[in-house]
Amino acid sequence: MFIWSSIAHLIALTSPGPDTAVTIRQVTLHGRNAGIYSAIGIGVGIYAHCLLAINGISLIVLSNELYKLIISIVGGSYLFYLGVSMMMSSNILKEQNDEKTSNYGSFFLGLITNIFNVKAFIFFVSLFTILLDSIDGIYFYIYPIYFSITSALWFILLSYLLTSSNKYNIHDNKLINRLLSILLCFIGLFVFTRSLYEYF
C-alpha cells in the first residue's frame, strides 16, 4: 500500500499547483538558492500536513465547512498577494535584496503556501486514511519524513532545472516574471472564488 501511496504522491507533486508556482516565482525573482529554500519550506509544510493527518486534526478541519472556507480564503488571498507583489517588483529592488533575507523569506513563502493549500490537506487526509492501518511503530515517524523529503527534493530539482542553462536561465527574465505573476493572481482568485462558491 505504501508503494501505491508513494506513486500517488509523486504524481501529485509533478502536477502544477501553488507550490510549483511559488517555487518558480522565487527562482525567477531571486535565483536558484531562493528556490531551494522555498522547496525546503514546502517540505516542512508537507511534514506538518502528514502529522495533522495522522493525528486526525486535518479530518476535523475538513469536516467543518467554515474552517475549510477560512483556510481557502487565506490561502487564495495570499497567492493573489504574491502575484501582485511579483508584478510590482523591479530589477533595482531585486539587486538590492539581501541574499540571506530572500532565502529566509523564500523558506517561509514555501511553508505558508503549502500549509494553506487545501488540496494538500485533502490529499494527505485521503492518503493516511488508507495508510493508518499499516502504520505501526517506527513507520509512524518514517512516512511523514519520507513524504516531506521527497517533496522538498522534487522542488529542489525543479529549481535546479530552471537555472541549469545560461542561455535560458529563468532568473531575471521579465516576460516569465509577468506571466508567473498573472498565473499566481489567477490561482489565488480561483481558490478564493471556488471556496466561496462551495460554501454558499
Backbone as JSON, one array per atom type, in Angstrom:
{
  "sequence": "MFIWSSIAHLIALTSPGPDTAVTIRQVTLHGRNAGIYSAIGIGVGIYAHCLLAINGISLIVLSNELYKLIISIVGGSYLFYLGVSMMMSSNILKEQNDEKTSNYGSFFLGLITNIFNVKAFIFFVSLFTILLDSIDGIYFYIYPIYFSITSALWFILLSYLLTSSNKYNIHDNKLINRLLSILLCFIGLFVFTRSLYEYF",
  "N": [[0.83, -1.22, 0.0], [2.01, 1.17, 0.7], [3.75, 1.66, -1.42], [2.02, 2.24, -3.58], [0.85, 4.52, -2.54], [3.06, 6.18, -2.46], [3.58, 6.46, -5.19], [1.25, 7.82, -5.96], [1.68, 10.17, -4.54], [3.99, 11.19, -5.81], [2.97, 11.68, -8.36], [1.11, 13.65, -7.72], [2.88, 15.62, -6.87], [4.18, 16.38, -9.24], [2.2, 17.57, -10.69], [1.0, 20.76, -11.71], [0.62, 23.44, -9.37], [-0.06, 25.54, -6.46], [2.36, 25.28, -4.94], [4.3, 24.69, -6.87], [4.11, 27.0, -8.44], [4.93, 28.99, -6.6], [7.55, 28.2, -6.07], [8.74, 28.52, -8.61], [8.33, 31.24, -8.84], [10.04, 32.28, -6.82], [12.52, 31.42, -7.76], [12.62, 32.86, -10.14], [12.64, 35.53, -9.22], [14.76, 35.65, -7.32], [16.71, 33.72, -7.82], [18.46, 30.48, -7.92], [19.12, 29.56, -5.25], [17.11, 30.7, -3.64], [14.9, 29.34, -4.63], [15.55, 26.77, -3.76], [15.44, 27.1, -0.98], [12.72, 27.73, -0.71], [11.7, 25.29, -1.51], [12.53, 23.67, 0.6], [10.99, 24.81, 2.61], [8.44, 24.08, 1.68], [8.67, 21.33, 1.96], [8.78, 21.11, 4.78], [6.23, 22.05, 5.33], [4.72, 19.98, 4.16], [5.43, 17.93, 5.9], [4.18, 18.85, 8.23], [1.5, 18.68, 7.37], [1.29, 15.88, 7.13], [1.62, 15.03, 9.8], [-0.62, 16.25, 10.95], [-2.62, 14.89, 9.56], [-2.19, 12.22, 10.36], [-2.81, 12.38, 13.06], [-5.45, 13.02, 12.95], [-6.36, 15.61, 12.93], [-6.51, 17.15, 10.61], [-8.69, 15.98, 9.36], [-10.76, 16.73, 11.05], [-10.73, 19.5, 10.65], [-11.36, 19.64, 7.9], [-13.9, 18.55, 7.9], [-15.44, 20.54, 8.89], [-17.11, 23.05, 7.42], [-16.83, 25.83, 7.64], [-14.23, 26.2, 8.72], [-12.76, 25.13, 6.62], [-13.42, 26.95, 4.61], [-12.26, 29.31, 5.64], [-9.5, 28.66, 5.63], [-9.15, 28.27, 2.87], [-9.76, 30.84, 1.87], [-7.78, 32.43, 3.1], [-5.47, 31.18, 2.02], [-5.91, 31.53, -0.78], [-6.02, 34.35, -0.95], [-3.46, 34.96, -0.12], [-1.88, 33.85, -2.17], [-2.74, 35.46, -4.28], [-1.8, 37.93, -3.37], [0.98, 37.4, -3.48], [1.29, 37.18, -6.24], [0.63, 39.8, -7.1], [2.6, 41.3, -5.74], [4.84, 40.28, -6.97], [4.46, 41.19, -9.56], [4.77, 43.91, -9.19], [7.36, 44.15, -8.45], [10.73, 45.24, -9.09], [13.74, 45.27, -11.13], [15.73, 46.74, -9.88], [15.07, 46.65, -7.19], [15.35, 43.92, -6.81], [18.09, 43.53, -7.12], [19.03, 44.86, -4.92], [18.19, 43.35, -2.82], [18.97, 41.55, 0.11], [20.74, 38.53, 0.16], [20.55, 36.57, 2.16], [18.23, 37.35, 3.51], [16.32, 37.08, 1.44], [16.47, 34.33, 1.12], [15.57, 33.29, 3.61], [13.04, 34.44, 3.54], [12.04, 33.1, 1.32], [11.93, 30.49, 2.28], [9.88, 30.71, 4.23], [7.79, 31.57, 2.59], [7.4, 29.28, 1.0], [6.66, 27.47, 3.02], [4.31, 28.66, 4.19], [2.63, 28.87, 1.95], [2.25, 26.15, 1.35], [1.11, 25.18, 3.73], [-1.38, 26.47, 3.77], [-2.63, 25.32, 1.65], [-5.38, 23.84, 0.54], [-5.8, 21.61, -1.03], [-3.6, 20.04, -0.43], [-4.17, 19.43, 2.24], [-6.49, 17.81, 1.86], [-5.43, 15.79, 0.23], [-3.47, 14.48, 1.87], [-5.02, 13.67, 4.03], [-6.66, 11.81, 2.74], [-4.69, 10.03, 1.9], [-3.47, 9.11, 4.3], [-5.64, 8.0, 5.54], [-5.89, 5.64, 4.22], [-3.38, 4.54, 4.76], [-3.15, 4.35, 7.54], [-3.87, 1.93, 8.83], [-1.75, 0.3, 8.22], [0.38, 1.54, 9.35], [2.73, 1.31, 11.83], [4.56, 1.34, 14.85], [7.83, 2.4, 14.25], [7.33, 3.27, 11.68], [5.36, 5.11, 11.84], [6.68, 7.46, 12.21], [8.47, 7.5, 10.11], [7.07, 7.62, 7.62], [5.88, 10.31, 7.38], [8.32, 11.78, 7.3], [9.48, 10.72, 4.98], [7.64, 11.55, 2.93], [7.9, 14.3, 3.24], [10.65, 14.78, 2.65], [10.89, 13.79, -0.01], [9.16, 15.54, -1.32], [10.44, 18.03, -0.92], [12.83, 17.47, -2.3], [11.91, 17.18, -4.92], [11.09, 19.81, -5.6], [13.49, 21.13, -5.23], [14.95, 19.97, -7.29], [13.44, 20.99, -9.42], [14.02, 23.73, -9.11], [16.73, 23.65, -9.72], [16.7, 22.75, -12.39], [15.43, 24.89, -13.66], [17.37, 26.79, -13.64], [19.6, 25.78, -14.84], [20.58, 26.23, -17.37], [22.54, 28.63, -19.0], [21.74, 30.12, -21.15], [18.95, 29.94, -21.22], [18.16, 30.76, -18.7], [15.91, 31.19, -16.12], [15.9, 33.07, -14.16], [15.55, 36.5, -13.53], [14.18, 36.96, -15.9], [12.09, 38.97, -17.55], [9.68, 38.6, -18.98], [8.82, 36.03, -18.2], [8.57, 36.57, -15.52], [6.36, 38.35, -15.5], [4.35, 36.66, -16.59], [4.22, 34.62, -14.67], [3.42, 36.08, -12.43], [0.86, 36.83, -13.19], [-0.24, 34.28, -13.39], [-0.09, 33.39, -10.7], [-1.83, 35.27, -9.51], [-4.19, 34.52, -10.81], [-4.52, 31.83, -9.9], [-4.81, 32.35, -7.16], [-7.2, 33.91, -7.15], [-8.93, 32.02, -8.23], [-8.93, 29.96, -6.27], [-9.99, 31.44, -4.15], [-12.59, 32.32, -5.12], [-13.74, 29.85, -5.73], [-13.85, 28.58, -3.24], [-15.66, 30.25, -1.91], [-17.92, 29.8, -3.51], [-18.36, 27.04, -3.1], [-18.95, 27.04, -0.4], [-21.21, 28.69, -0.07]],
  "CA": [[0.0, 0.0, 0.0], [2.9, 2.33, 0.77], [4.29, 1.9, -2.76], [0.98, 2.93, -4.35], [0.71, 5.85, -1.96], [4.24, 6.94, -2.9], [3.36, 6.79, -6.6], [0.22, 8.87, -5.98], [2.32, 11.38, -4.04], [4.88, 11.69, -6.86], [2.11, 12.23, -9.41], [0.57, 14.92, -7.19], [3.97, 16.6, -6.84], [4.53, 16.86, -10.58], [1.1, 18.35, -11.27], [1.13, 22.18, -11.35], [-0.21, 23.93, -8.28], [0.52, 26.68, -5.74], [3.75, 25.03, -4.54], [5.12, 24.84, -8.09], [4.1, 28.42, -8.83], [5.74, 29.76, -5.66], [8.96, 27.84, -6.29], [9.17, 29.19, -9.85], [8.36, 32.68, -8.53], [11.25, 32.6, -6.06], [13.67, 31.25, -8.66], [12.6, 33.97, -11.08], [12.98, 36.78, -8.55], [15.98, 35.66, -6.5], [17.7, 32.74, -8.24], [18.37, 29.08, -7.53], [19.12, 29.36, -3.8], [15.78, 31.04, -3.12], [14.04, 28.21, -4.99], [15.89, 25.65, -2.88], [14.89, 27.41, 0.34], [11.25, 27.58, -0.77], [11.47, 23.84, -1.57], [12.66, 23.16, 1.97], [9.78, 25.26, 3.31], [7.34, 23.22, 1.23], [8.89, 20.03, 2.61], [8.37, 21.25, 6.18], [4.78, 22.14, 5.28], [4.24, 18.61, 3.91], [5.61, 17.19, 7.15], [3.1, 19.29, 9.11], [0.26, 18.07, 6.87], [1.32, 14.46, 7.46], [1.37, 14.89, 11.24], [-2.03, 16.6, 11.19], [-3.44, 13.82, 9.01], [-2.03, 11.04, 11.21], [-3.48, 12.63, 14.35], [-6.88, 13.24, 12.7], [-6.7, 17.03, 13.03], [-6.91, 17.61, 9.28], [-10.04, 15.48, 9.1], [-11.67, 17.59, 11.83], [-10.78, 20.8, 9.97], [-12.05, 19.5, 6.62], [-15.31, 18.22, 8.13], [-16.11, 21.79, 9.23], [-17.11, 23.88, 6.2], [-16.35, 27.18, 7.95], [-12.77, 26.12, 8.82], [-12.26, 24.91, 5.27], [-13.59, 28.22, 3.91], [-11.26, 30.26, 6.16], [-8.19, 28.24, 5.11], [-9.13, 28.53, 1.43], [-9.73, 32.29, 1.65], [-6.44, 32.89, 3.48], [-4.54, 30.67, 1.02], [-6.16, 32.2, -2.06], [-5.63, 35.76, -0.82], [-2.0, 35.0, -0.02], [-1.35, 33.62, -3.52], [-3.01, 36.67, -5.06], [-0.84, 38.92, -2.88], [2.29, 37.05, -4.03], [1.26, 37.53, -7.67], [0.66, 41.26, -7.23], [3.92, 41.77, -5.31], [5.79, 39.89, -8.01], [4.23, 42.08, -10.7], [5.23, 45.25, -8.85], [8.8, 44.16, -8.14], [11.57, 45.75, -10.18], [15.11, 44.75, -11.14], [16.53, 47.51, -8.92], [14.78, 46.1, -5.88], [15.89, 42.58, -6.75], [19.52, 43.6, -6.94], [19.33, 45.37, -3.59], [17.76, 42.38, -1.81], [19.99, 40.76, 0.79], [20.54, 37.13, -0.21], [20.12, 35.82, 3.34], [16.83, 37.72, 3.74], [15.48, 36.46, 0.41], [16.44, 32.89, 1.37], [14.65, 33.06, 4.73], [11.72, 34.77, 3.02], [11.63, 32.01, 0.42], [11.56, 29.36, 3.13], [8.57, 30.97, 4.83], [6.81, 31.57, 1.5], [7.11, 27.87, 0.69], [5.96, 26.88, 4.16], [2.96, 29.24, 4.33], [1.85, 28.48, 0.77], [1.87, 24.75, 1.46], [0.22, 24.99, 4.89], [-2.73, 26.95, 3.44], [-3.08, 24.65, 0.43], [-6.45, 22.92, 0.93], [-5.6, 20.36, -1.77], [-2.64, 19.25, 0.35], [-4.96, 18.92, 3.37], [-7.35, 16.73, 1.39], [-4.6, 14.7, -0.29], [-2.84, 13.71, 2.93], [-6.08, 13.01, 4.79], [-7.02, 10.63, 1.95], [-3.53, 9.13, 1.88], [-3.25, 8.48, 5.6], [-6.81, 7.18, 5.85], [-5.55, 4.32, 3.68], [-2.13, 4.04, 5.33], [-3.15, 4.26, 9.01], [-3.93, 0.54, 9.27], [-0.44, -0.34, 8.03], [1.41, 2.29, 10.09], [2.95, 0.74, 13.16], [5.89, 1.55, 15.39], [8.71, 3.43, 13.7], [6.77, 3.78, 10.41], [4.56, 6.27, 12.2], [7.57, 8.62, 12.08], [9.19, 7.44, 8.83], [6.23, 8.03, 6.49], [5.87, 11.78, 7.22], [9.65, 12.22, 6.89], [9.66, 10.33, 3.58], [6.85, 12.44, 2.07], [8.48, 15.63, 3.36], [11.93, 14.83, 1.94], [10.68, 13.64, -1.46], [8.55, 16.78, -1.8], [11.5, 19.04, -0.98], [13.78, 17.09, -3.36], [11.3, 17.47, -6.23], [11.13, 21.24, -5.86], [14.91, 21.47, -5.38], [15.26, 19.58, -8.67], [12.79, 21.98, -10.28], [14.83, 24.96, -9.01], [17.98, 23.42, -10.44], [16.41, 22.67, -13.83], [15.07, 26.21, -14.16], [18.55, 27.67, -13.67], [20.75, 24.98, -15.28], [21.08, 26.72, -18.65], [22.86, 30.06, -19.02], [21.0, 30.75, -22.24], [17.52, 30.0, -20.91], [18.01, 30.93, -17.26], [14.62, 31.83, -15.82], [16.15, 34.16, -13.22], [15.57, 37.85, -14.1], [13.5, 37.01, -17.2], [10.93, 39.84, -17.29], [8.46, 38.02, -19.55], [8.4, 34.95, -17.31], [8.14, 37.25, -14.29], [4.99, 38.85, -15.71], [3.45, 35.52, -16.78], [4.05, 33.94, -13.38], [2.64, 36.94, -11.54], [-0.54, 36.69, -13.64], [-0.65, 32.92, -13.03], [-0.32, 33.37, -9.26], [-3.07, 36.02, -9.26], [-5.29, 33.7, -11.29], [-4.69, 30.71, -8.97], [-5.36, 32.91, -5.93], [-8.61, 34.26, -7.38], [-9.67, 30.77, -8.45], [-9.11, 29.33, -4.95], [-10.87, 32.32, -3.38], [-13.97, 32.26, -5.62], [-14.25, 28.48, -5.64], [-14.16, 28.32, -1.84], [-16.92, 30.95, -1.61], [-18.97, 29.11, -4.25], [-18.64, 25.76, -2.45], [-19.5, 27.27, 0.94], [-22.55, 29.27, -0.17]],
  "C": [[0.86, 1.27, 0.0], [3.45, 2.69, -0.61], [3.29, 2.66, -3.61], [0.76, 4.35, -3.85], [1.87, 6.75, -2.38], [4.1, 7.37, -4.35], [2.34, 7.92, -6.73], [0.8, 10.2, -5.54], [3.22, 12.0, -5.11], [4.09, 12.31, -8.01], [1.54, 13.58, -8.99], [1.63, 16.01, -7.18], [4.22, 17.22, -8.2], [3.4, 17.65, -11.25], [1.21, 19.8, -10.8], [0.16, 22.59, -10.25], [0.47, 25.1, -7.6], [1.99, 26.49, -5.37], [4.7, 25.21, -5.72], [5.23, 26.3, -8.47], [4.98, 29.26, -7.91], [7.22, 29.46, -5.83], [9.51, 28.55, -7.53], [9.27, 30.7, -9.61], [9.67, 33.05, -7.84], [12.51, 32.44, -6.91], [13.77, 32.42, -9.62], [13.09, 35.27, -10.44], [14.37, 36.78, -7.92], [17.01, 34.6, -6.88], [17.51, 31.37, -7.61], [18.28, 28.87, -6.02], [17.76, 29.65, -3.16], [14.79, 29.92, -3.43], [14.28, 27.02, -4.1], [15.32, 25.88, -1.48], [13.37, 27.29, 0.36], [10.88, 26.1, -0.83], [11.56, 23.22, -0.18], [11.45, 23.57, 2.81], [8.57, 24.43, 2.95], [7.45, 21.85, 1.88], [8.47, 20.04, 4.06], [6.84, 21.34, 6.27], [4.13, 20.78, 5.06], [4.33, 17.78, 5.18], [4.5, 17.55, 8.15], [1.76, 18.69, 8.69], [0.17, 16.59, 7.25], [1.0, 14.23, 8.94], [-0.08, 15.21, 11.59], [-2.96, 15.49, 10.71], [-3.39, 12.57, 9.89], [-2.81, 11.19, 12.51], [-4.97, 12.96, 14.18], [-7.3, 14.69, 12.73], [-7.18, 17.58, 11.69], [-8.34, 17.2, 8.95], [-11.08, 16.32, 9.83], [-11.85, 18.93, 11.13], [-11.6, 20.69, 8.69], [-13.53, 19.17, 6.78], [-16.12, 19.45, 8.52], [-15.99, 22.75, 8.04], [-16.56, 25.29, 6.45], [-14.82, 27.21, 8.04], [-12.14, 25.98, 7.43], [-12.34, 26.2, 4.45], [-12.51, 29.22, 4.34], [-9.87, 29.94, 5.6], [-8.07, 28.56, 3.63], [-9.03, 30.03, 1.12], [-8.35, 32.86, 1.98], [-5.41, 32.46, 2.43], [-4.68, 31.35, -0.32], [-5.72, 33.66, -2.04], [-4.12, 35.91, -0.78], [-1.35, 34.8, -1.39], [-1.57, 34.84, -4.41], [-2.04, 37.78, -4.66], [0.56, 38.67, -3.45], [2.38, 37.43, -5.51], [1.37, 39.03, -7.88], [2.03, 41.81, -6.85], [5.0, 41.42, -6.32], [5.69, 40.82, -9.22], [4.82, 43.47, -10.44], [6.73, 45.32, -8.59], [9.59, 44.63, -9.35], [12.97, 45.17, -10.06], [15.98, 45.46, -10.11], [16.33, 46.94, -7.52], [15.39, 44.71, -5.73], [17.39, 42.6, -6.49], [19.89, 44.05, -5.53], [18.96, 44.4, -2.48], [18.96, 41.65, -1.2], [19.7, 39.28, 0.53], [20.02, 36.31, 0.96], [18.64, 36.1, 3.63], [15.92, 37.06, 2.73], [15.4, 34.96, 0.6], [15.49, 32.54, 2.51], [13.21, 33.35, 4.3], [11.17, 33.68, 2.13], [11.2, 30.79, 1.21], [10.15, 29.54, 3.69], [7.47, 31.06, 3.78], [6.4, 30.15, 1.13], [6.29, 27.21, 1.77], [4.51, 27.35, 4.24], [2.07, 28.83, 3.17], [1.37, 27.04, 0.88], [0.88, 24.52, 2.6], [-1.22, 25.38, 4.55], [-3.25, 26.39, 2.12], [-4.1, 23.58, 0.81], [-6.3, 21.58, 0.21], [-4.62, 19.45, -1.03], [-3.31, 18.65, 1.58], [-5.72, 17.67, 2.94], [-6.53, 15.53, 0.95], [-4.04, 13.85, 0.85], [-3.84, 13.07, 3.89], [-6.48, 11.72, 4.07], [-5.92, 9.58, 2.02], [-3.39, 8.38, 3.21], [-4.48, 7.74, 6.11], [-6.56, 5.76, 5.38], [-4.37, 3.71, 4.43], [-2.19, 3.75, 6.82], [-3.16, 2.82, 9.53], [-2.57, -0.15, 9.18], [0.68, 0.39, 8.76], [1.52, 1.73, 11.5], [4.38, 1.04, 13.59], [6.63, 2.71, 14.75], [8.18, 4.02, 12.4], [5.88, 4.99, 10.63], [5.36, 7.56, 12.03], [8.25, 8.67, 10.71], [8.36, 7.97, 7.68], [6.16, 9.54, 6.32], [7.21, 12.33, 6.75], [9.89, 11.92, 5.42], [8.92, 11.3, 2.65], [7.41, 13.87, 2.08], [9.76, 15.75, 2.52], [11.74, 14.71, 0.43], [10.04, 14.89, -2.06], [9.61, 17.86, -1.96], [12.47, 18.74, -2.12], [13.21, 17.4, -4.75], [11.41, 18.96, -6.57], [12.56, 21.79, -5.92], [15.36, 21.14, -6.8], [14.67, 20.58, -9.66], [13.58, 23.29, -10.29], [16.12, 24.82, -9.8], [17.76, 23.43, -11.95], [16.11, 24.04, -14.43], [16.26, 27.15, -14.29], [19.79, 26.96, -14.22], [21.35, 25.48, -16.59], [21.33, 28.22, -18.59], [22.03, 30.81, -20.06], [19.54, 30.95, -21.9], [17.27, 30.09, -19.4], [16.76, 31.75, -16.95], [14.79, 33.05, -14.91], [16.3, 35.49, -13.96], [14.97, 37.95, -15.51], [12.19, 37.77, -16.99], [9.62, 39.25, -17.82], [7.92, 36.92, -18.65], [7.91, 35.52, -15.99], [6.69, 37.7, -14.4], [3.98, 37.69, -15.82], [3.17, 34.81, -15.46], [3.24, 34.77, -12.4], [1.16, 36.85, -11.88], [-1.08, 35.32, -13.24], [-0.96, 32.82, -11.53], [-1.6, 34.11, -8.88], [-4.29, 35.2, -9.66], [-5.58, 32.54, -10.35], [-5.31, 31.21, -7.66], [-6.83, 33.25, -6.05], [-9.47, 33.02, -7.54], [-9.96, 30.08, -7.12], [-10.11, 30.12, -4.12], [-12.33, 32.18, -3.81], [-14.57, 30.86, -5.51], [-14.64, 28.14, -4.2], [-15.46, 29.0, -1.42], [-18.11, 30.25, -2.27], [-19.39, 27.81, -3.54], [-19.29, 25.95, -1.07], [-20.95, 27.75, 0.86], [-23.4, 28.53, -1.2]]
}
